[in-house]
């Protein structure tokens, strides 16, 4: 696992390098944001430790540039300041986590392990809500162990509802994300409503507990607190 440490204070950078190498990571250090950005764009790293206060372009600017370029390397921000504003700004700018100096080295290691684990996760291919299950690999959906006979569109719709379970999904969202049509229209709304109704018959029809809810005037919701 390769870690890039961007830190202008030599003592801290050296201590981090030494400590991380001692537990088996390969570490490269950069003393400015520009150097760090250059390293990240020329070599592969599994994680970046980024100091917030850097000479020249600060950590936030570097962070924003990295994310704008579409580089998804997990980034842990290190900072001497601890204010809510800094924290929010850092996370909003694309940091994955945040650690305030001085920190205990074991805590840094724990955060690093967590981010590396998260970064290596496979994309989700199975979804579950109560006794409703959907598997993208086998392209099967079932409820209470009984297979659901779904059309391709119904399957796609159910997958989308499961991905957003517990949240309200509007017709606009369904039009864009499931039907891939940007323009709202009455005929499209009708198609969406009919598909939802068919899906609901198959998913909820024979079962006492209803999972798909209509949120009047807003859209639909799969799961959530009350099952009406
Ligand atoms: Ca600094």
Boltz pocket constraint, residues with backbone or C-beta under 6 A from the ligand:
constraints:
  - pocket:
      binder: B
      contacts: [[A, 7], [A, 8], [A, 9], [A, 51], [A, 52], [A, 53], [A, 54]]
      max_distance: 6.0
